[in-house]
């Protein structure tokens, strides 16, 4: 596979997951602000922007300004619109690999953004967020049902896995666990699409320790860090099985992912909470370093397209 195509597919996965995750996060935070009008809105919004790696500047931070930065700003890689635009542009460069249905879904999604933005001005930004979530869910379904499980699918899925690790770490960096209120913890779970699963697993026992344990190391939840670490490891092994030998794993990226997965697996719930700041920092460094190594190994000779920079925390 051409490195240009592989790179396009990898970034399609990352950008689609980024758009979906930010639509969830934005929807949950805006709903919380509406439901709890007495809270310090600006502090909450600044915390959200900090987690997303966005500098709001020195002016006041309002719900409308945050929606502009995280949803509509076409110049910032931190926005939903920019992520979906980048996903479509990457898809244009890989149309010979993608199914016609998948390309059409990405293209229709992009063309519908302007209309949903106008609707959001009248009906509220949740209309835009719901549209993005529905369209990315459809696109993800088409990826699952129309793409051959070859290296192209592996690169795309690797992008999704790394983005999920990054987003989970960013959400855990917010003060939600420290606050400990059930409503805030429930909002954190909804932000990463794990609330219903958590309720079934923990029988509704919402506590900071349970939430951290679920998001970090539940091995059956597809949005947990542990699940995504294992998926990324498996995909890297399938992309280059020749790196394994009788002496162990020679792939530095896989070794780092495996060490982090084991570090989470063998910590107690209390240790997860105590070590959370350092774990979050390690996870963010890990995803950035893994992305750099994948780029260097597989995409290093691809000079035709300059991709948007990743957002750093």
Buried (B, 14 or more C-beta within 10 A) or exposed (E): BBBBBBBBBBBBBBBBBBBBBBBBBBBBBBBBBEEEEEEEBBEBBBBBBBBBBBEBEEEEBEBEBBBBBBBBBEEBBBBBBBBBBBBBBBBEBBEEBBBEBBBEBBEEBBEBBEEBBEBBBEEBBBBBBBBBBEBBEBBBEBBEEEBEEEBBBBBBBBBBBBBBBBBBBBBBBBEBBEEBEEEBBBBBBBBBBBBEBBBEBBEEEBBBBBBBBBBBBBEEBBBBBBBBBBBBBBBBBBBBEEBEEEEEBEBEBBEBBBEBBEBBEEBEBEEBBEBBEEBBEBBBBBBBBBBEBBBEBBBEEBEEEEBBEBBEB
